[in-house]
Amino acid sequence: GINAEYGHVDKQEEVKFETEDIVLDDLSAQILNVLRTSSLDPIIQIRRDNRARSQLLIELIDLVRSATLDQGQLNSLLSSLTHPVHCTQGPPGTGKSYLGVVLVRALLIIRKLWIHTCPNIGKPPILVLSYKNHAIDEFLVDLVKAQPSINLIRVGAQCGEPLLERYSEKFRLFSDPDVSITRKKLQDVYELKRTLFSLSNHTDIHLSKAEFAESQNNDKSKKHRYFITHKLGTIIE
């Protein structure tokens, strides 16, 4: 089975959840306890808002019930939502990858409510890493099947999974309007840099500071040329 590595949990402030509309069976009580004691910053901030923390409880209960985890997987999931650093270990075939998919889905719920509660945090991403491409592809296929509306980008070598094609960097590069606009702006900046560099190398407008000082009173054109040189150099650098 799966073993969860538990760490120290700092005692958190007592939090009252609105649970009158929730049937608190043993599973619900365990999730409620995690939300009350978690030291994860997003959960700490969510539980300060009455409606957000109750919504988090309801959505996590629904997720865990639908996931049909065994006791070892459930213990690991609850531990991962309690501590900032968590390790799940177990031999092949014990459901670690499946548990990872459920954990990401739980983090997506937390992320959604965290952004709603604290808009100033922006849109923090969830990063999933793997040593091997096929391992991350198997994980993402399971995640996409469970969460079809997920917004993700697969980064890395060529992917052989047709289901993940629309999530690849290449696909996003040519299909996402925001990416296309940003790419065009970067190309314009690089082109401007090359133009200015070429202009700087092929025009005789290089005056030293001493020459500029000498020209202040008798040559406005040289002053103008010095100003252009200075600005070009700043942009090119």
N, C-alpha and C positions, 0 to 999 in steps of 0.2 A: 504493500500500500504506500501511500504518500505520507511523508513525514514533514511537519511544519517546524521550522526553526523559530522559536519565540524569543523576543527581546524584551527589554524593560519598557513599561508603559507609564508615562507620567500621569499622575492623577489629574483628571480634568474637572472643570466645574460641573456641578449637577445640572443636567439639562432635562426639562420636562417636555415630553413629546405628546402631541395630540393623538391619542391612540383609540379614541372611542369608536371610530369607524373601522378599526383594524382588529381582526381576530388574532390575538396573541397566543398562538400555539408555541411549541418549544422552538421551532425554527425562527418564528418571528421574534421571539424573545431574545434569541441569540444575536440576530441582526440588530435589534434595538440596542442591546448592550454594546455591540461594536461601535455604533454611531455615538453612543454616550461616552465611550472611553477612547475613541480613536485619537491618535496624535498626528494624523495627517492634516496638514494645514487647510486643504480645501474642505474637508469634512468639518473641521473646527469652525470655519467661517460660515458654512451652510447651516449648521445647527444653531447659529445665533438668530436665524430667521425662522419664525414659527411655521410658516407655510412651506418654505423650502425644505426644512428638515423632515416634516411630515411627508412631503412628496418623495423625498429621497428614501425614506423608510418603505413606503408603499411600492416604489419601483424596484428597489433591491429585493424585497420579499417576492414580488412577481417573477423577477429574473431568476432568483435562486430556486424557486419552486419549479419553474419550467426547465431548469438545467438538470434536474434529477442527479445531483451529486451524491457520491457515497460519503461516509462520515469523514474519511481522511481528506478527500477533496474539499469538503465543506470547512473543515478545520483550517486548512491551508488558505482558502479564500478569505475567511473571516480574519485570520491572522494578517494576511496581506493588506487588508483594509484597516488594520489597527496600527501597524507599525510602518514608519517611513522606509525601513529596510527589511526585506523579507526573503527567505530562501525556501523554495519547495524542492524536495528531492525524492527520488524513488526510481526503481528499476523500470526498464522498458515495458510499455503496455499498461501502466498504472493510471494513465489519464492526465499526465502533466500538461500536454499540449492542449487537450480539451479544457482543462482548468484555466490555462492561459487565455483561451478565447473568452471564457466566462468572465475572467478578471478584466480583460479589456472592455467588455460590454458594461461591466460595473463601473469602470473608470469613465466611460463615455457618459453614463448617467450622472456621475458625480461632476464631471466637467461641465455638462449642460447646466446643471443647477448652480454650480460655482460661478459660471459666467453670468448667469441671470442675477445672482445675488451680489456679485462684485464685478460690475462691467469694466472697471478700470484695469482688470488683469489682462484684457485683450482676449486672445484665443490660443491659450497654451496647447501645444501639440502633445500627443501621446506617442512615444518612440518605442518601437519594437525591434530588437536586434537579434541576429542569429549568425553563427559561424558559417553556416552553409546555406546556399541559395535554395536548395530543394526543401530544407526545413522551414524556412520562412514562407516559401510558396504554399506548402501544405497548411501552415498555420493561417495564412491570409485567405486561402480558399475556404477553410472552415469558418473564418470570421465573416467573410462576405456572404456566405450562405445563411449565416445566422443573423446578419445585420446588413441586408441588401442596400440600405440607403446610406451606408457609411461613406465618408469622404476621406480617402487615403491616397498616398503616393508610394508606390513600390520603388525603392532606390536600389540599384545594383546591376549585376550582369543580366544578360538576356533571359527572359522568363519563358518557360515552355507551357505555362498554364493559360489556356485561352480565356478562362474566366477572369484572369488578372490583367489581361491586355489593356483594358481601358484605364487601369490604375498605374500604368508604367510611366516613367519620366517622359519617354518619347511621345506617347499619346497625349499627355498633359501639355507638353510643349506646343503641340499644334492644335489642340482643341480648347484649351482654357483661355478665354479672352484676356484675363488679367495677366497670365503668363506671356501671351503674345504682345500685349501692350508694353509690359516691362522689358521684354526682349528687344522690341523696336527702340525703346528709349536708350537702352544700353548700346545698341548698335549705333545710334545717332551720336552718343557721347564718344564712343571710340573713333568714329569717323571724324568728329570735330577735333579730337586730340591729334589724329594723324595730320589733318589739314593745318592746324596751328603749328605743329612741329615742323612740317615741311616749310611753312611760311617763315618760321624763325631761322631755318637753316639757309634759305635762299634769298634773304633780304638783308641789306646792309643797314641794320637799325640797332646795332650793338654799341651802345655808348656806356662808358664807365661812369661811376658816380662823380668822378672828378670832372669829366667832360660835361656832365649835366650841370654841375655847379657853375662851370665857366660859361655855359650857354644861357644861364638864367636871364641875364640882362640884355642879351643881344641876338638871341636866336630862338624864337618861339617854336619854329618847326622842329628843332632838335629836341626841345622839351617834350613836344608831342610824340616824337619818335621814341624817346626814352620811356615815356609813359606806356606806349604800346608794347615795347620790349618787356617791361616789367610785368605787365598783365599777361602777356603770352607765356613768359617763364613760369608764372604762378599757376596758370591753367595746365600747362604741360607737365609740371611736376606733380 
